[in-house]
């Protein structure tokens, strides 16, 4: 686990020194290990759902624009290659955006 991260959180919340906060966070994690793991796994699931939602939404919007706008519809003969690139780029951007909160 990231004990130093929790130490900094406790240090900010309680106003104690780093060593005291590190000791308190260690014992807090030790007492509530299962709860920490459940919350961590739930956070990972929400991050995955956020990436998936972002990817599907942006890719669908780009695909609709590619099909409906006459400029793109006339100039693009094969629609699978641009769509795959939309998915890859939107997944990368979604991972970066969701990763800031995770």
Buried (B, 14 or more C-beta within 10 A) or exposed (E): EEEEEBBBEBBEEEEBEEEEBBBBBBEBBEEEEEEBEEEEEEEEEEBEEBBEEBBBEBBBEBBEEBEEEEEBEEEEEEEEEBBEEBBEBBBEBBBEEBEEEE
